[in-house]
Amino acid sequence: MILELHTNRLMLRKMELSDSARLFEIWSDPEVTRFMNIEPFTNEDQAKQMIALLDNLAKENQAIRYSIIESESNTIIGSCGFNALDFENAKAEIGYDLHKDYWGKGYIPEALSCLIEYAFHGLNLHRIEAKVEPENVNSIKVLKKLHFTYEGTLRQSEKSKGKFTDLNLYSLLATD
């Protein structure tokens, strides 16, 4: 698994424990976590635990999460990665988040384009999936911009923050 990827403005680096303070700042913001399946974090230890969990999944080739670093400032501005890797079926599910100060500047499409390229050409995957709450219009715009196809709504598919939530399923194939 490649630990570092680059774009024009970004470096995607496998998450490290030393990223916890900045990721806590991002994951403690209710606006950022609104459509994530976590409650806003209340202390940095939660970020450290999340990074450790993701690191264990990466060691088992089940997932990998990258810190998104703005190259010019060397600042962590979010994270993205493969929430689930299924090599047997040549597919992965992607996820992403971004500090709200960086919303609307094209960072997520840029980071995801790099991740998609790696998935199809580095990992030889065939399918990438994204599950998005129907109300998360900005995330849906990103997926449409990247030519993901809407496949349907998974009704009350996931329990998040104490309630069952619908998720829209989007996919991108290597042959698209």
KEMAR-890337 format. One record per atom (N, C-alpha, C): x, y, z; atom name. Coordinates in pm, whole numbers. Example, Ala and Ser with C-alpha at 12.3 -4.5 7.8 and 13.67 -1.06 7.14 Angstrom:
// residues 2
SITE,1319,-569,780,N
SITE,1230,-450,780,CA
SITE,1320,-330,780,C
SITE,1285,-225,708,N
SITE,1367,-106,714,CA
SITE,1290,3,787,C
***
This chain:
// residues 176
SITE,86,-118,0,N
SITE,0,0,0,CA
SITE,91,124,0,C
SITE,65,213,-93,N
SITE,143,337,-100,CA
SITE,104,427,18,C
SITE,202,484,84,N
SITE,179,564,204,CA
SITE,171,712,174,C
SITE,206,752,51,N
SITE,206,895,18,CA
SITE,171,913,-130,C
SITE,76,1003,-155,N
SITE,33,1037,-291,CA
SITE,39,1189,-305,C
SITE,58,1237,-429,N
SITE,72,1382,-450,CA
SITE,-16,1431,-563,C
SITE,-66,1555,-548,N
SITE,-136,1627,-653,CA
SITE,-66,1762,-668,C
SITE,-122,1850,-749,N
SITE,-63,1983,-767,CA
SITE,-53,2060,-635,C
SITE,-160,2053,-554,N
SITE,-165,2134,-431,CA
SITE,-160,2054,-303,C
SITE,-166,1921,-316,N
SITE,-185,1838,-196,CA
SITE,-87,1722,-187,C
SITE,-67,1682,-64,N
SITE,-1,1554,-36,CA
SITE,-100,1472,46,C
SITE,-122,1349,5,N
SITE,-202,1256,84,CA
SITE,-102,1162,149,C
SITE,-96,1167,283,N
SITE,-1,1087,358,CA
SITE,-78,999,456,C
SITE,-39,872,463,N
SITE,-106,783,558,CA
SITE,-110,851,694,C
SITE,-226,847,755,N
SITE,-246,911,884,CA
SITE,-145,863,986,C
SITE,-97,955,1067,N
SITE,-3,922,1174,CA
SITE,-59,973,1307,C
SITE,-16,912,1414,N
SITE,-61,954,1547,CA
SITE,-31,1101,1572,C
SITE,79,1150,1516,N
SITE,116,1291,1534,CA
SITE,18,1388,1467,C
SITE,-74,1336,1385,N
SITE,-177,1418,1319,CA
SITE,-296,1444,1411,C
SITE,-296,1384,1529,N
SITE,-416,1382,1613,CA
SITE,-468,1519,1652,C
SITE,-381,1615,1685,N
SITE,-429,1747,1729,CA
SITE,-507,1816,1618,C
SITE,-453,1815,1497,N
SITE,-520,1882,1386,CA
SITE,-646,1806,1345,C
SITE,-639,1672,1343,N
SITE,-758,1595,1307,CA
SITE,-867,1610,1412,C
SITE,-827,1620,1539,N
SITE,-926,1646,1643,CA
SITE,-997,1778,1615,C
SITE,-922,1880,1577,N
SITE,-983,2010,1546,CA
SITE,-1088,1995,1435,C
SITE,-1058,1914,1336,N
SITE,-1152,1893,1225,CA
SITE,-1271,1808,1270,C
SITE,-1242,1697,1336,N
SITE,-1348,1602,1374,CA
SITE,-1430,1647,1494,C
SITE,-1393,1757,1557,N
SITE,-1473,1809,1669,CA
SITE,-1572,1916,1621,C
SITE,-1567,1951,1493,N
SITE,-1654,2054,1438,CA
SITE,-1787,1990,1395,C
SITE,-1899,2031,1456,N
SITE,-2028,1971,1421,CA
SITE,-2066,1989,1274,C
SITE,-2019,2098,1211,N
SITE,-2049,2116,1069,CA
SITE,-1976,2013,983,C
SITE,-1853,1980,1020,N
SITE,-1775,1881,945,CA
SITE,-1832,1741,967,C
SITE,-1868,1709,1090,N
SITE,-1913,1573,1122,CA
SITE,-2063,1552,1100,C
SITE,-2132,1655,1053,N
SITE,-2277,1647,1036,CA
SITE,-2321,1522,960,C
SITE,-2249,1488,853,N
SITE,-2287,1373,771,CA
SITE,-2192,1255,789,C
SITE,-2110,1260,891,N
SITE,-2022,1146,921,CA
SITE,-2092,1058,1024,C
SITE,-2052,932,1033,N
SITE,-2118,843,1129,CA
SITE,-2049,845,1265,C
SITE,-2002,964,1302,N
SITE,-1945,987,1436,CA
SITE,-2007,1113,1494,C
SITE,-2012,1118,1626,N
SITE,-2048,1242,1694,CA
SITE,-1924,1331,1693,C
SITE,-1940,1462,1699,N
SITE,-1821,1548,1709,CA
SITE,-1735,1506,1828,C
SITE,-1605,1497,1805,N
SITE,-1514,1456,1913,CA
SITE,-1507,1565,2019,C
SITE,-1485,1523,2143,N
SITE,-1478,1618,2254,CA
SITE,-1339,1625,2316,C
SITE,-1250,1530,2278,N
SITE,-1111,1539,2326,CA
SITE,-1018,1470,2226,C
SITE,-892,1509,2233,N
SITE,-794,1460,2135,CA
SITE,-772,1310,2144,C
SITE,-796,1250,2261,N
SITE,-780,1105,2274,CA
SITE,-870,1030,2177,C
SITE,-988,1085,2148,N
SITE,-1077,1020,2051,CA
SITE,-1013,1017,1913,C
SITE,-946,1124,1876,N
SITE,-876,1128,1747,CA
SITE,-763,1026,1746,C
SITE,-690,1016,1856,N
SITE,-581,917,1865,CA
SITE,-635,775,1852,C
SITE,-750,749,1916,N
SITE,-811,616,1907,CA
SITE,-857,586,1764,C
SITE,-912,687,1697,N
SITE,-956,669,1558,CA
SITE,-836,639,1468,C
SITE,-729,713,1486,N
SITE,-608,691,1405,CA
SITE,-553,551,1430,C
SITE,-552,506,1555,N
SITE,-504,371,1589,CA
SITE,-592,264,1524,C
SITE,-724,284,1529,N
SITE,-817,190,1466,CA
SITE,-790,182,1315,C
SITE,-776,299,1251,N
SITE,-751,302,1107,CA
SITE,-616,240,1074,C
SITE,-517,260,1160,N
SITE,-385,201,1139,CA
SITE,-392,48,1144,C
SITE,-469,-5,1239,N
SITE,-486,-150,1248,CA
SITE,-555,-207,1124,C
SITE,-656,-137,1074,N
SITE,-724,-180,952,CA
SITE,-629,-177,833,C
SITE,-541,-75,828,N
SITE,-443,-65,720,CA
SITE,-344,-181,725,C
SITE,-303,-219,845,N
SITE,-209,-332,859,CA
SITE,-270,-462,808,C
SITE,-402,-472,814,N
SITE,-472,-591,767,CA
SITE,-522,-576,623,C
SITE,-482,-467,556,N
SITE,-525,-437,418,CA
SITE,-676,-430,403,C
SITE,-744,-383,509,N
SITE,-890,-371,505,CA
SITE,-934,-228,479,C
SITE,-845,-131,502,N
SITE,-877,11,484,CA
SITE,-746,88,488,C
SITE,-751,212,442,N
SITE,-638,303,462,CA
SITE,-693,446,457,C
SITE,-643,528,549,N
SITE,-687,667,556,CA
SITE,-565,757,546,C
SITE,-578,859,464,N
SITE,-471,956,442,CA
SITE,-509,1090,502,C
SITE,-412,1158,561,N
SITE,-429,1298,597,CA
SITE,-407,1378,471,C
SITE,-497,1473,446,N
SITE,-483,1561,330,CA
SITE,-404,1683,376,C
SITE,-288,1703,317,N
SITE,-199,1812,356,CA
SITE,-185,1910,242,C
SITE,-216,2037,270,N
SITE,-195,2141,170,CA
SITE,-44,2161,157,C
SITE,8,2139,38,N
SITE,154,2141,18,CA
SITE,217,2275,52,C
SITE,154,2383,8,N
SITE,214,2516,27,CA
SITE,233,2551,174,C
SITE,132,2521,257,N
SITE,137,2557,399,CA
SITE,181,2440,489,C
SITE,185,2320,433,N
SITE,215,2199,509,CA
SITE,115,2178,624,C
SITE,-11,2215,598,N
SITE,-118,2207,698,CA
SITE,-214,2093,663,C
SITE,-251,2014,763,N
SITE,-353,1911,744,CA
SITE,-487,1981,732,C
SITE,-557,1954,620,N
SITE,-685,2020,597,CA
SITE,-802,1922,596,C
SITE,-774,1793,608,N
SITE,-880,1694,609,CA
SITE,-823,1555,599,C
SITE,-910,1461,563,N
SITE,-865,1324,543,CA
SITE,-951,1257,436,C
SITE,-894,1153,378,N
SITE,-968,1075,279,CA
SITE,-906,937,273,C
SITE,-976,847,212,N
SITE,-918,715,198,CA
SITE,-1021,611,165,C
SITE,-978,487,178,N
SITE,-1064,373,151,CA
SITE,-1116,322,284,C
SITE,-1246,343,310,N
SITE,-1308,297,434,CA
SITE,-1314,145,439,C
SITE,-1322,84,322,N
SITE,-1326,-61,313,CA
SITE,-1258,-101,183,C
SITE,-1170,-198,193,N
SITE,-1103,-254,76,CA
SITE,-1144,-400,62,C
SITE,-1188,-438,-57,N
SITE,-1231,-575,-85,CA
SITE,-1156,-621,-210,C
SITE,-1036,-676,-188,N
SITE,-952,-716,-301,CA
SITE,-1010,-836,-376,C
SITE,-1083,-922,-306,N
SITE,-1144,-1039,-371,CA
SITE,-1240,-995,-481,C
SITE,-1315,-888,-454,N
SITE,-1411,-836,-551,CA
SITE,-1361,-711,-622,C
SITE,-1235,-675,-601,N
SITE,-1168,-563,-668,CA
SITE,-1247,-432,-651,C
SITE,-1287,-405,-525,N
SITE,-1361,-281,-502,CA
SITE,-1323,-219,-368,C
SITE,-1358,-92,-355,N
SITE,-1333,-17,-232,CA
SITE,-1443,85,-212,C
SITE,-1461,122,-86,N
SITE,-1552,232,-52,CA
SITE,-1466,350,-7,C
SITE,-1495,468,-62,N
SITE,-1417,587,-24,CA
SITE,-1493,671,78,C
SITE,-1416,750,152,N
SITE,-1472,846,245,CA
SITE,-1378,965,253,C
SITE,-1430,1077,300,N
SITE,-1350,1200,303,CA
SITE,-1414,1302,396,C
SITE,-1331,1392,446,N
SITE,-1377,1505,526,CA
SITE,-1278,1619,505,C
SITE,-1324,1740,533,N
SITE,-1241,1858,508,CA
SITE,-1272,1967,610,C
SITE,-1167,2030,662,N
SITE,-1183,2144,752,CA
SITE,-1267,2250,681,C
SITE,-1364,2308,751,N
SITE,-1458,2398,683,CA
SITE,-1392,2523,625,C
SITE,-1276,2563,676,N
SITE,-1206,2678,618,CA
SITE,-1163,2653,473,C
SITE,-1164,2525,432,N
SITE,-1115,2489,299,CA
SITE,-1227,2442,206,C
SITE,-1351,2451,253,N
SITE,-1464,2412,170,CA
SITE,-1474,2501,46,C
SITE,-1520,2443,-64,N
SITE,-1548,2519,-185,CA
SITE,-1426,2560,-266,C
SITE,-1311,2502,-237,N
SITE,-1188,2541,-307,CA
SITE,-1134,2429,-396,C
SITE,-1212,2323,-414,N
SITE,-1173,2214,-504,CA
SITE,-1074,2114,-447,C
SITE,-1050,2119,-316,N
SITE,-952,2028,-257,CA
SITE,-999,1882,-257,C
SITE,-1125,1859,-226,N
SITE,-1174,1721,-220,CA
SITE,-1176,1656,-359,C
SITE,-1229,1722,-462,N
SITE,-1219,1658,-594,CA
SITE,-1074,1628,-635,C
SITE,-983,1719,-600,N
SITE,-842,1698,-633,CA
SITE,-786,1577,-558,C
SITE,-815,1568,-429,N
SITE,-766,1455,-349,CA
SITE,-828,1324,-396,C
SITE,-958,1326,-422,N
SITE,-1025,1203,-464,CA
SITE,-981,1157,-602,C
SITE,-953,1250,-691,N
SITE,-903,1213,-824,CA
SITE,-773,1133,-811,C
SITE,-687,1177,-721,N
SITE,-561,1109,-695,CA
SITE,-587,970,-635,C
SITE,-679,964,-541,N
SITE,-715,837,-477,CA
SITE,-774,739,-578,C
SITE,-859,790,-666,N
SITE,-922,707,-769,CA
SITE,-816,652,-866,C
SITE,-726,738,-907,N
SITE,-617,696,-996,CA
SITE,-537,582,-931,C
SITE,-506,598,-805,N
SITE,-431,496,-731,CA
SITE,-513,366,-722,C
SITE,-642,378,-695,N
SITE,-727,260,-682,CA
SITE,-729,179,-812,C
SITE,-749,247,-924,N
SITE,-763,177,-1051,CA
SITE,-629,131,-1108,C
SITE,-525,212,-1094,N
SITE,-398,180,-1159,CA
SITE,-292,125,-1064,C
SITE,-301,157,-936,N
SITE,-204,106,-840,CA
SITE,-252,-20,-771,C
SITE,-380,-22,-734,N
SITE,-436,-137,-663,CA
SITE,-513,-232,-755,C
SITE,-528,-191,-882,N
SITE,-600,-271,-982,CA
SITE,-743,-303,-939,C
SITE,-808,-205,-875,N
SITE,-948,-223,-839,CA
SITE,-1036,-197,-961,C
SITE,-1157,-249,-957,N
SITE,-1251,-232,-1068,CA
SITE,-1365,-135,-1033,C
SITE,-1397,-125,-903,N
SITE,-1514,-47,-862,CA
SITE,-1481,32,-736,C
SITE,-1528,157,-735,N
SITE,-1519,241,-615,CA
SITE,-1661,284,-580,C
SITE,-1694,270,-453,N
SITE,-1827,309,-405,CA
SITE,-1816,424,-307,C
SITE,-1923,501,-301,N
SITE,-1937,605,-200,CA
SITE,-2082,602,-152,C
SITE,-2098,607,-20,N
SITE,-2232,611,40,CA
SITE,-2248,747,106,C
SITE,-2355,817,67,N
SITE,-2373,957,107,CA
SITE,-2517,979,151,C
SITE,-2534,1047,263,N
SITE,-2670,1082,304,CA
SITE,-2732,1173,198,C
SITE,-2859,1152,163,N
SITE,-2923,1230,58,CA
SITE,-2919,1382,82,C
SITE,-2913,1424,208,N
SITE,-2910,1567,240,CA
SITE,-2771,1629,221,C
SITE,-2669,1546,201,N
SITE,-2532,1595,188,CA
SITE,-2507,1639,43,C
SITE,-2569,1750,6,N
SITE,-2568,1795,-134,CA
SITE,-2427,1830,-182,C
SITE,-2342,1883,-96,N
SITE,-2208,1919,-140,CA
SITE,-2125,1795,-174,C
SITE,-2139,1692,-96,N
SITE,-2067,1568,-124,CA
SITE,-2120,1505,-253,C
SITE,-2249,1510,-273,N
SITE,-2309,1456,-396,CA
SITE,-2257,1533,-517,C
SITE,-2244,1665,-506,N
SITE,-2188,1745,-616,CA
SITE,-2046,1700,-650,C
SITE,-1966,1672,-547,N
SITE,-1829,1624,-569,CA
SITE,-1831,1493,-647,C
SITE,-1915,1399,-605,N
SITE,-1921,1269,-671,CA
SITE,-1968,1282,-816,C
SITE,-2065,1368,-839,N
SITE,-2112,1389,-977,CA
SITE,-2002,1452,-1062,C
SITE,-1928,1546,-1005,N
SITE,-1817,1610,-1076,CA
SITE,-1712,1507,-1117,C
SITE,-1695,1404,-1035,N
SITE,-1597,1300,-1062,CA
SITE,-1657,1183,-1142,C
SITE,-1780,1203,-1194,N
SITE,-1847,1108,-1284,CA
SITE,-1891,979,-1217,C
SITE,-1918,985,-1086,N
SITE,-1977,871,-1018,CA
SITE,-2123,858,-1065,C
SITE,-2173,736,-1067,N
SITE,-2310,707,-1107,CA
SITE,-2394,679,-984,C
SITE,-2510,745,-976,N
SITE,-2605,719,-868,CA
SITE,-2674,586,-896,C
SITE,-2667,495,-800,N
SITE,-2724,362,-819,CA
SITE,-2857,343,-746,C
SITE,-2882,426,-646,N
SITE,-3006,413,-572,CA
SITE,-2988,450,-426,C
SITE,-3097,442,-352,N
SITE,-3096,476,-210,CA
SITE,-3110,349,-127,C
SITE,-3019,333,-36,N
SITE,-3025,222,60,CA
SITE,-3107,273,178,C
SITE,-3231,230,185,N
SITE,-3323,284,285,CA
SITE,-3286,239,425,C
SITE,-3276,337,516,N
SITE,-3244,313,657,CA
SITE,-3132,209,669,C
SITE,-3027,235,596,N
SITE,-2917,139,579,CA
SITE,-2819,134,695,C
SITE,-2808,245,765,N
SITE,-2704,255,868,CA
SITE,-2761,328,989,C
SITE,-2723,282,1106,N
SITE,-2761,353,1227,CA
SITE,-2650,452,1259,C
SITE,-2685,578,1258,N
SITE,-2588,684,1281,CA
SITE,-2647,786,1377,C
SITE,-2573,812,1482,N
SITE,-2615,911,1582,CA
SITE,-2753,879,1638,C
SITE,-2776,749,1660,N
SITE,-2898,705,1726,CA
SITE,-3019,687,1639,C
SITE,-3006,706,1506,N
SITE,-3123,687,1419,CA
SITE,-3080,617,1290,C
SITE,-3175,549,1229,N
SITE,-3147,484,1101,CA
SITE,-3148,589,991,C
SITE,-3049,579,903,N
SITE,-3026,681,801,CA
SITE,-3027,618,662,C
SITE,-3093,687,569,N
SITE,-3084,648,428,CA
SITE,-2946,686,375,C
SITE,-2895,607,283,N
SITE,-2769,638,216,CA
SITE,-2785,621,66,C
SITE,-2743,723,-9,N
SITE,-2739,710,-153,CA
SITE,-2609,639,-191,C
SITE,-2620,544,-282,N
SITE,-2504,470,-327,CA
SITE,-2460,523,-463,C
SITE,-2332,560,-471,N
SITE,-2270,605,-596,CA
SITE,-2153,513,-626,C
SITE,-2125,495,-756,N
SITE,-2012,411,-793,CA
SITE,-1940,468,-914,C
SITE,-1815,426,-925,N
SITE,-1733,458,-1040,CA
SITE,-1658,329,-1076,C
SITE,-1663,292,-1203,N
SITE,-1596,172,-1249,CA
SITE,-1469,209,-1325,C
SITE,-1374,121,-1324,N
SITE,-1250,143,-1400,CA
SITE,-1280,160,-1548,C
SITE,-1391,102,-1594,N
SITE,-1428,109,-1735,CA
SITE,-1513,232,-1770,C
SITE,-1549,312,-1671,N
SITE,-1631,433,-1696,CA
SITE,-1550,539,-1769,C
***
